[in-house]
Amino acid sequence: MDSLPINQGRFLDLFAGGSSISFEAKNRGFEVITNDALYSSFVVNKALIENKSVKLSEKEILKFNSITVDSERRASFSWLENNLFYTTEVDELVKLIVLSENMRGYKKYLLQALIRRAMIRKLPYSRMNIDWKNILKLRDENYSYEKYGRRRAYHNDSFINHILRDLPDYNAAIFDNNCKNKVYQLDALDAIKKTGKVDIIYLDPPYPSTMNNYDGFYGKFDKIFGKKIEYTDITHEKDFLYYFDQLIDLASQYSDYLVVSLNTSGKIIFENLVDKFSFYGLVEIKEKKHNYQISGKESKNKNKELLAIVKFYK
Ligand SMILES: C[S@@+](CC[C@H](N)C(=O)[O-])C[C@H]1O[C@@H](n2cnc3c(N)ncnc32)[C@H](O)[C@@H]1O
């Protein structure tokens, strides 16, 4: 964030994911517009970026205990059983889902963000695309201890315990930066048009040949809430470059600056992008050493993290 060319104005985070950059931009007083194609990111962004003051209490969440779910509704979630969670866990999860849907405005998004977090904590590798056989193996605390030296008991804790434990942190992260921040769940190109004129567009896209299967990682959450949208899959090299052409061209019409997190593992992509940027504006590349943390072990993959700052020609 310290590398940004300006320190106030409208900041569009186009591939926001878990909203760490948007959150910091909000903290620094930017008017933040946050976008991601996934509903699983949208709920976090609604709860923490757009929301200025609405919090949730334990009491409101504990009402899930008295929720009754009719059998047809419950059956619509049976695909989760012995796929992501045990049947009794799905019973608990569905009550929480129904409670969240009965809530209004930011309370709904806060509870859904907490549900998302609890689901992820309960899943090995924090992802929704691990097959059930492996989930069973990795949730076996003795196996985990023998093989990895950690029991990972949190995979076997209840949804409500996770949610109540995380609640104070989520509530504490809600604040008003005196700006009207806005959140979208759109394909990135649509989000640029929808947002209109901004000062900075920030991009941290899913680069080809990286861990980029975000739909696989979190898409089942979107399915649960019936909120999957159509968007362009740019995880393959050819599609990525084609899409980026349109993205940069559009960005140059709507923004003064483009700031891009660059991944250096794909050489062709990297050189291609820098070439494209210089066609549209003055480019500055900043470098910072970045060590990938994988599974809590020492860095396995030393990768350079670069930031391209493009000042568009006007
Ligand atoms: C590398 S992650 C962003 C990480 C983020 N900067 C953070 O700090 O958590 C890329 C994000 O782009 C989203 N995405 C992928 N394709 C998209 C598209 N066509 N339009 C909008 N978002 C997309 C994914 O859902 C994913 O959350």
The ligand as an SDF file (V2000), in Angstrom:
LIG
                    3D

 27 29  0  0  0  0  0  0  0  0999 V2000
   -5.6120  -13.7480   -6.4580 C   0  0  0  0  0  0  0  0  0  0  0  0
   -7.2730  -13.6860   -5.8630 S   0  0  0  0  0  0  0  0  0  0  0  0
   -7.3310  -12.1100   -5.0760 C   0  0  0  0  0  0  0  0  0  0  0  0
   -6.7260  -12.1100   -3.6880 C   0  0  0  0  0  0  0  0  0  0  0  0
   -6.9610  -10.8180   -2.9410 C   0  0  0  0  0  0  0  0  0  0  0  0
   -6.1040   -9.7590   -3.4180 N   0  0  0  0  0  0  0  0  0  0  0  0
   -6.7910  -10.9820   -1.4370 C   0  0  0  0  0  0  0  0  0  0  0  0
   -6.0120  -10.2470   -0.8370 O   0  0  0  0  0  0  0  0  0  0  0  0
   -7.4360  -11.8670   -0.8590 O   0  0  0  0  0  0  0  0  0  0  0  0
   -8.1850  -13.4950   -7.3590 C   0  0  0  0  0  0  0  0  0  0  0  0
   -9.6990  -13.3190   -7.2030 C   0  0  0  0  0  0  0  0  0  0  0  0
  -10.2520  -13.0380   -8.5010 O   0  0  0  0  0  0  0  0  0  0  0  0
  -11.5820  -13.5630   -8.5550 C   0  0  0  0  0  0  0  0  0  0  0  0
  -11.9270  -13.6890   -9.9940 N   0  0  0  0  0  0  0  0  0  0  0  0
  -11.5470  -14.6430  -10.8710 C   0  0  0  0  0  0  0  0  0  0  0  0
  -12.0080  -14.3680  -12.1150 N   0  0  0  0  0  0  0  0  0  0  0  0
  -12.7110  -13.2110  -12.0270 C   0  0  0  0  0  0  0  0  0  0  0  0
  -13.4210  -12.4060  -12.9750 C   0  0  0  0  0  0  0  0  0  0  0  0
  -13.4980  -12.7470  -14.2790 N   0  0  0  0  0  0  0  0  0  0  0  0
  -14.0040  -11.2680  -12.5320 N   0  0  0  0  0  0  0  0  0  0  0  0
  -13.9520  -10.9230  -11.2150 C   0  0  0  0  0  0  0  0  0  0  0  0
  -13.2910  -11.6420  -10.2740 N   0  0  0  0  0  0  0  0  0  0  0  0
  -12.6710  -12.7800  -10.6740 C   0  0  0  0  0  0  0  0  0  0  0  0
  -11.4950  -14.8670   -7.7910 C   0  0  0  0  0  0  0  0  0  0  0  0
  -12.7660  -15.2390   -7.2810 O   0  0  0  0  0  0  0  0  0  0  0  0
  -10.4600  -14.5260   -6.6820 C   0  0  0  0  0  0  0  0  0  0  0  0
  -11.1060  -14.1940   -5.4760 O   0  0  0  0  0  0  0  0  0  0  0  0
  1  2  1  0
  2  3  1  0
  2 10  1  0
  3  4  1  0
  4  5  1  0
  5  6  1  0
  5  7  1  0
  7  8  2  0
  7  9  1  0
 10 11  1  0
 11 12  1  0
 11 26  1  0
 12 13  1  0
 13 14  1  0
 13 24  1  0
 14 15  1  0
 14 23  1  0
 15 16  2  0
 16 17  1  0
 17 18  1  0
 17 23  2  0
 18 19  1  0
 18 20  2  0
 20 21  1  0
 21 22  2  0
 22 23  1  0
 24 25  1  0
 24 26  1  0
 26 27  1  0
M  CHG  2   2   1   9  -1
M  END
$$$$
